[in-house]
Amino acid sequence: MVIGLRYGRTRAEDIAARDKTYALVKEFLQEFKRRNGSVSCTALVGYNMSDPAQRAEAKEKKAIITRCPAIVRDAVEIVETLL
C-alpha cells in the first residue's frame, strides 16, 4: 500500500506510474519471500487464522506475538529500501 501511495498513478492514463508501482511491488514480494519463505499468513505464522480452532491455538501459543514482529520488521526494511 505504501508503494502505491508513493508511486501509484493519480491519473488513469499514467501507465508509467502503474508500471513502476507494479515493478516495485514485485520486487518487494520477491525479497519478502526470500527472507521469510512465503507471503502467506498461514505459512508465516504456522496457523490458519480463518479456522477458529487454529486461531485459538495460535492465540494460546502466542504465535502472533512471537512471530509477527520480525515479519513486520522485514516488510518495513524492504519498503524503506524501495522508497
Rosetta blueprint (number, residue, H / E / L):
1 M L
2 V H
3 I H
4 G H
5 L H
6 R H
7 Y H
8 G L
9 R L
10 T L
11 R L
12 A L
13 E L
14 D L
15 I H
16 A H
17 A H
18 R H
19 D H
20 K H
21 T H
22 Y H
23 A H
24 L H
25 V H
26 K H
27 E H
28 F H
29 L H
30 Q H
31 E H
32 F H
33 K H
34 R H
35 R H
36 N H
37 G L
38 S L
39 V L
40 S L
41 C H
42 T H
43 A H
44 L H
45 V H
46 G L
47 Y L
48 N L
49 M L
50 S L
51 D L
52 P H
53 A H
54 Q H
55 R H
56 A H
57 E H
58 A H
59 K H
60 E H
61 K L
62 K L
63 A H
64 I H
65 I H
66 T H
67 R H
68 C H
69 P H
70 A H
71 I H
72 V H
73 R H
74 D H
75 A H
76 V H
77 E H
78 I H
79 V H
80 E H
81 T H
82 L H
83 L L
